[in-house]
Amino acid sequence: MSNNKTIVTSWKGKSRGGLLGYKIFVFIIKNLGLRAAYLLLIFVSFYFVFFSAKSTKSIFVFFRKRLKKSFLKSAWGIYKTYYVFGQSLIDRTATLGGMGDKFTYEFDGENFIREIAEEGKGGVLISAHAGNWSMAGNILDKNMPEKTKVNIVMMADEHKKIQDFLDKTQNKQTANIIAINNDFSHIVAMGIALRNGELLCMHGDRYMPGSETVVVDFFGEKVHLPSGPFQLTFRMKVPYTVVYAFKESSNHYHFYSTPPLRNPASVQEAAQFFATSMEEKIRQYPYQWYNFYDFWAIPLKGDSKKV
């Protein structure tokens, strides 16, 4: 492990994308179709390559240092990552707008989720900012046992304007939203959901400044992950599975779910299970990992509390 690791604050608590961009792509998708939106994306992706210096550098370093790619392949990885990321946003917008039937799906391990749901004792589905989480949610919605209640845990304020806009254009979502708030009311809501035998869906790869973290091995070095999702599964004694939906062609997605982890010996073991799975899938789909910052950076003192 390198001893000269940069000590910086990593994720700032806000993802990429703007309201105007969503409006433009929704208009194009509805009036000209998905292919036209993908065509526009060719030029949009070049814009980010040259005018988003920090994320461009992070992507390049990931391909060059972590995946050991050549200089040229790492440079190509920058453009390809932006382009595929844009496709995932377009696909998400199309699906939320009621055009999910334009995509086909392949399943690997969805039976594990059904098993957890049918046990009726509650369970957690953890994903990463890799592939297309929204598409995974759409797949889950169609393949769960009828009476299964699914809760999605998400940031309360992230892209509120975008969500308000999409609410006017999409079909109603059947999953319940548990918003992460500063008053920690979401923790109570999550506990109640699990005790009621419901499923919780959340991300496990980004922590907010000041939150507790757990350190795991990832691509040969140590990284900080949010401890919350893994403390939840450990303390509530509920099974959890890692889920993904990766794009494999213009209209085809591959859904994955790992065999559930039950009764881990520690929070550390629960978190490492996730990190190992995430590394395996990122190596398989390197252009579909969307953490556009130094993921290996050590948090500033006070930015996290290690458990």
BELQUI-V456892 format. One record per helix or strand. SS is the DSSP state (~ for helix, > for strand). FROM is the first residue (numbers start at 1). LEN is the number of residues. Records with the same first field share a line. If there is no record, write none. Layout:
SS = FROM-LEN, FROM-LEN
This chain:
> = 7-1, 104-5, 123-5, 130-1, 150-6, 176-5, 199-5, 211-8, 221-6, 239-11, 252-6, 261-1, 289-1, 298-1, 301-1, 304-3
~ = 19-14, 34-18, 53-14, 71-32, 110-10, 133-11, 160-8, 185-11, 228-9, 267-18, 286-3
